[in-house]
């Protein structure tokens, strides 16, 4: 049988067609909202003009001298270039001068975006507005301390703006339950020391509350919300995306209200149906985040019999893996403050199909030497057919970096 899977979100956004033996028992398990229709520009505007639990953006802008628009990076499918012009229209209507509006990319501990990547995210807005990368080591100022002891230092451009607008997406997240909301502040535009305390000390206070899809009571989410309140986000915009990475719902307004409404819908939208189980092998496609392909391992592992077997991750990432200053490897056997973050379990045979493979692709893992690397589907299938014959039970997960199992 032939299966089409999405690939290359920030490039052609086209399909990869894979062939699976007809003698296999294959279950395709998409997320519930995979085929949800994309919002039109008019629908995006309606969402911004009818904010949740706050005044319209143009009213918030009145009397303000400057504004900053915070947006997420290339590890997220959000296309702020479709939303920001509507925001700017409201800011100008509220009296803020065009030259007093800047953009800051909430990189967290990821590497800086290039001008090409800024254009992918923002389009021609880069020709009219100053767009800055966040620097986790320099030009951060204090906005207070959380109840869990995180001394919050954030980006100076963000801190000093009279009006703060944030644009991001809500998808399942392997630690915070769901992304979006105040995550654009912590870790998005926070100092490395603030981020380290949050990721290491705060998580250690209640690690069991964290995890993919875990939201109520998640200690990391509670810390994020508190940190974002200290930073003072005035207007939050969250979107959900479909199986092609296109915005299908928008939630704008008060930081907490917009995120809560987005998560309420996201719980069903990103759920995997049918939920695969007891499979011999799982094929997990890292479409939305191929540059953080390790996230796709979890749904693959959960699909197997007793969490043991073969997982194939499809990771077509022309730019390679995202630079990560906190948990990335920065030498042969050392790395950031949280390195090494994980290892491939002994009970898992991991095959990663990376058409544009480089030697550092597997450095997310402490033991990348156990990974089998391939460059094409025919090469991958040839390996599988050596070990799996008729009757093989297989799962295919089309969006392994944003689907979760309820």
HELIX and SHEET records of a PDB file:
HELIX    1   1 UNK A   41  UNK A   49  1                                   9    
HELIX    2   2 UNK A   57  UNK A   61  1                                   5    
HELIX    3   3 UNK A   80  UNK A   93  1                                  14    
HELIX    4   4 UNK A   98  UNK A  100  5                                   3    
HELIX    5   5 UNK A  115  UNK A  122  1                                   8    
HELIX    6   6 UNK A  123  UNK A  127  5                                   5    
HELIX    7   7 UNK A  156  UNK A  160  1                                   5    
HELIX    8   8 UNK A  181  UNK A  184  5                                   4    
HELIX    9   9 UNK A  192  UNK A  196  1                                   5    
HELIX   10  10 UNK A  197  UNK A  202  3                                   6    
HELIX   11  11 UNK A  203  UNK A  205  1                                   3    
HELIX   12  12 UNK A  207  UNK A  209  5                                   3    
HELIX   13  13 UNK A  219  UNK A  231  1                                  13    
HELIX   14  14 UNK A  255  UNK A  269  1                                  15    
HELIX   15  15 UNK A  290  UNK A  295  5                                   6    
HELIX   16  16 UNK A  296  UNK A  302  1                                   7    
HELIX   17  17 UNK A  368  UNK A  370  5                                   3    
HELIX   18  18 UNK A  377  UNK A  387  1                                  11    
SHEET    1   A 2 UNK A   2  UNK A   7  0                                        
SHEET    2   A 2 UNK A  14  UNK A  19 -1                                        
SHEET    1   B 6 UNK A  25  UNK A  28  0                                        
SHEET    2   B 6 UNK A 393  UNK A 397  1                                        
SHEET    3   B 6 UNK A 281  UNK A 285  1                                        
SHEET    4   B 6 UNK A 309  UNK A 314  1                                        
SHEET    5   B 6 UNK A 348  UNK A 353  1                                        
SHEET    6   B 6 UNK A 372  UNK A 374  1                                        
SHEET    1   C 6 UNK A 130  UNK A 133  0                                        
SHEET    2   C 6 UNK A 101  UNK A 105  1                                        
SHEET    3   C 6 UNK A  67  UNK A  71  1                                        
SHEET    4   C 6 UNK A 163  UNK A 169  1                                        
SHEET    5   C 6 UNK A 235  UNK A 241  1                                        
SHEET    6   C 6 UNK A 247  UNK A 253 -1                                        
SHEET    1   D 2 UNK A 140  UNK A 145  0                                        
SHEET    2   D 2 UNK A 151  UNK A 155 -1                                        
SHEET    1   E 2 UNK A 172  UNK A 173  0                                        
SHEET    2   E 2 UNK A 177  UNK A 178 -1                                        
END                                                                             
